[in-house]
């Protein structure tokens, strides 16, 4: 039987078409055609099966392998989004580095576990999280879901949550707190950027009403006299409880009971996130400074949100990491929803996820960037 009429060849062609369609789906915002989000989510499966098809044809009839393997090469950046592969990469030695080096920590600190249902004995996790962040050697800290009790606030917890003072002034950093809520006791909720270098300008980007889902930015003057812009943002939550997700795929009864509600919430969240990321990308396009982005995307690497950022920026994990790089600290495995991105002026030297810091439902991440060429302020 001719190869082109064989069942294996037809399956290979269909797999290749699946890859292309899934990639196309990742470029369609949910507010335009929401079912595309599910097509994009199938991309890692399609990429893996296409690679297996290439290996199959290498053994069976190697000239045919050029089709799936050629597609695998062309779509390798998409493969790297979900499973980074750099087995022989070695971080550059300090002596070999040229240009200004900047180390950045990004973390969703889950309001330092201040709520009663998050607290543990003696506020151990809260104290340890604040201490670890304050003592972290990073030059710039981007903290989402931030909580602060200003010095002088009367609190039964003492000074545990004087976080701006502990992470900022006491650690030799400037602080920019983007407040979304101040409660009756004077405690502040929002996001924060801390910097060992001068913050020369700053601002907040709301997505309509200012909520925890917003963005903030700071222009920072480096010792090299370059000015860079750092963005930190928190996109719309998936609005789904982890238990409901686990229940939905654990049994048919769970799927029937939870499935429709989860689908509805997932759709609403995706529409909001895709509109929010489009709003941010338009802002990024107007910025002339080298940029660093720290984000709780609340979305996976195979999504429109991630795709739009990856079109303009380097993802730190995909550039230098190995493996999945999951950042969600929960029962859902292999989920990377927290990311750092860098504009083309930067080289990513290193990136790692701090799995040893389990105090939030997100693991913190640290990256080291190098700005090789001096940029003039504009």
N, C-alpha and C positions, 0 to 999 in steps of 0.2 A: 504494500500500500504506500503511495507517495506520502512524504512527510506532511505536506500541507493538508492532506485529507485525514490525517491521523487524529485520534481523540486527544492525545497529549499536546499536539500542536495547537489545536483549537482551544484547549484549556489555557495554554500559554498566551495566546492572543487575547483571550478574555481577561486573563490576569493583568496584562499590560494595559488594556483599556480601563480596567478597574483602578489601577494606579493613577492614570491620567484624570479620570473622573473624580476620584477622591481629592486629588490636588486642586482641581478646579473648584470643588465644593468648599475647600478651605479659604477660597478667595471671595466667597459670596457671603455678605453680612446677613445675619438672621432677620434683620428688619426688612430685608428685601425678599428672602425666600428661606424661611426658618428650617424646613426639612434638610437643607444642605448641611446643617451642623452634624447630622448623623452620618452623612456620606463622608465628611472629613474625618470623623472618629474611626472610620474603617481603614484609614490610610496605613497605619503601622502593620495591620494584618496583610494588606495588599502588597506592601513593600517586602515583607518577609517572604510571602509566597512567591513573589516574582523572583527574588534572589534564589530561592530553592529551585524554581523552574530552570534558572540559568545553570545551576549546578547539575541538575538532572540531564540537561542537554549536553553539558560538557562530557558526561559519561556516555550518553546514548548516541549523539551525533553533534560533534562540537561546532560545526558551522552555524547550526541553528541557535546555539547558545549566545551568539553575538547579539541577538535581538533582546532577550531579557537582561543580559548582562550590560549591554549598552544602555538600556533604560535605567538599570541600577546605578550606573556611573552618573548619568545625567540627574538622577533624583537623589544622589547621595546626601546633599545638604538636608533634604527632608528626612532621610533616615537618621541623620545625626541629631535632629531635633529631639527625638524620643530616646535614642540609644547612642550616646556619644562613644566614639571609638578612637582613642589616641594612645595605643599601648606603648609606643616607644618615645613618647614625648617626655622631655625633662625640662623642668622649670629653669629659666636662666639664672645663673649665679649672680649675686648682687654686684660683684666686681665687673661683670660683663654687661650690666644694664646701662643704657644711655637714655637720657631724657628724664623728665620728672615722673617719679613713681608715686602712685596714689593707691592706698588700700581702703576698700569700702566694705562696710558691714551692712547687710540688709536683713531685717527681722520683723516679722509680725509678732509682737510681744503679748497679744491677747490681754490688753489692759493690765498686764502684770498680775493676772489672776485675782483682781480685787473683789470680784463678785462672790457672794457666799458659796455658790455651787462650785466655784473654782479653787477656793481656798483649801489649804491643808494645815496640819498642826503647826502652830507657831509661825504661820505664813512663810514656811520654809522655801517653797518654790518661788514666791514673790521676792523674797530677800536674795535668793541665789541668782535669779534672773537679773535683777537690778545690779547686783554686784558684778556679775559676769559682763554685762553690757558696759558698765562704767569703767571696768578695768581692761576692756578690749583694746588692743593696740591700733585698731583701724584709725585712719585719719578722718574718715567721714562715716557717720552712722545715719542710716535711714530706717526709721522705726514706724511701722504701721500699727494701728489699733493701740495708740499710745494713751497713757493715763498719768496724770500728775496732780499732786496736792501741793500747791504753792507753799513755800516757807511761810509760816504764820497761820496756816490753816489748822483749825482745831480738829483733831482726828483721834479716835480711840486706838489707831494703829501707830501712834507716834510719828516718827519721821520715815517710816518704811517707804512711803510713796512720794517722797520729795524727789521725784525722779529727774526733773529738769535741773535741779541744783546738784544732785549727785553725779549725773551723767555729763552735765554741762560744766558749770563753774568749778566744782571741786576737782573735775578731771582735766581742767585746762582747755575746755571746748566752748565755742560759741554755740548758742542754741537758737533754733527757729521752731516754734511750736505753732502748728496750724490747728486752731481750736474749732471743733464743730459743736461742742456742748460744754457749758459750764453749769454744774448743778447748784442746788441751793446752798450747799456747804462750801462752794468755791472750788471744788475739784474740776479738773479740765480733761476732756476727752478729745482725741483727734489723731494727728500724725506729727512727727518731729524729725528734723534734720539737725545733727550736731557736727561741728567741724573744728579741727585743730587749726585750720587756716581761716583768715578773715572772710566773713560773709558780707559781700558788698552790695547785694541786691537780693530780693526775695519776693515771693508771691504765692497765691493760692488759686487753683482752678477748680471751680465747682461744676458739677453736672446738673445744673438747675438748682435745686435747694441744696445747701451745703450740708452734707452728711459724712459719715465715715467713709463713704465711697466718693473720694475726690482725689485731686492731685495737688502737689506743692512743689515748688522749685526754689533753688538758691544758687546765686552766682557766687563762686568762691575763687578768691585770689590765691594762687599757689606760690610757693617760694621762688619758682622760676619766673614769676611775674605774668604767667598765663592766667587768664580767667576762664573757668570752666562752668558749665551749668549742670547741676545735679537735680534730677526729677525723682520724686518718690510718689507712688500712687497706689491706690487700692480700688480695684474695679468691683462692680456689682457682685455680690455673693451669689452662689448657686441656689441659696435659699432652700437647701435640702439637708435634713438631718442625716447624719451618718448611719444611724440605726435604721432609718427608713430605706436607705439605699441597700444596706446589707440584707434586710428583710425581703426586699423586692426580688433579689436574685437568689435567695436561699431556698425558696419554695414557690410552687405555683400559686398557693394561697396568698403568699406574701406579694407576689407580682400582681395578682388581681386586686388586692386590697390597697397597695401603695403605688402601683405603676402609673395610673392616670394622673394622680396628684403630682408625682415626681416629674412626669413629662411636662405638665403644665408649668410647674415652677422652673424647670430647666429651660423651657422655651422663653419665659419672661426674663430670666436672668441673662440668657445669651443675647437677646435683643438689646437689653440695656448695656451689656458689656461691649457689644460691637459698636453701638453708637458712641459710647464713652471713648473707646480706643480711636475711633475716627476723629473725635474732637481733639484728642491729644496729638495725633499724628499731624494734624493741621498746625498745631502750635509748634511741634518739633521742626517742621519744615521752615518756619520763620526764624529759628534760632541759628545764629552764626557762630556760637561758641562750640567747642568740643563738649559733647554731652555724655553723661552717665545716667542710666535709668535703673531704679530699684522698684520692683513691683510685686505686689500680691495680685496676680492676674485673676485669680479664681477661675482659671481656665487652663486646659492642658496644652501641650505643644502642638497638637493637631487640631487647631481651632483658628478661626478668623482673627481673633484677638492677637494670638501669637504670630500668625502669618504676617499681619500688617507691620508689627514691630520688627520681625526678622527681615522684612524687605528693606528696612532702612538702617538696621543696627546689627552688630555682632552679638549673639547670645554668648555670655561668658562660659556657661557649661558646655554648650555645643562646640565652642572653640577649643577648649583645653581639657574637658572632663573625660571620664571613662564610666560607662554604665548609664543607668537611668537618671541618677541624680535626684531622686524623689525628695520632696521637701515637706510633704504632709505627714504629720505625726498622728496617725490614727489607724483604723482597721482597714482602710482602703489602700491596697499596696500599689507601689510604683507610680504615685501621683506627684507630679512636679507642677505646682501652681505658683511658686515663687521664683522669680527670675531676676537676673541682672543683665543689662544690655549696655553696649558701648558704641558710640559713633565711630566712623572709619578712621578718625585721627588717632585712635588708641590702639595699642597692642595689649591683648589679654595675656598676662604672664602666668596667672594661677587663679584657681577657683576651687572652693571646697564647701561642702555642707557640714554643719556642726551637729552630727548625730549624737554627740556626747552632751548636748544641751536640750533636755527633754521637757522643759518647763512650760512650753506653749504647745498648741496643736500645729505649729509650724516650726520646722527646724531653721535656725539662722544660716545665712550663707555669707562667705567672705570672698572677695576677689581682689587681685592685685593688677592694676593697670599701669601702663607706661605711655606717656605722651612724648613721643620722640621728637616732634617738630614744634618749635615755639609758635603759638598762634597769637596774632595781634588782636587786641580787644576791638570789638565792633558793636 
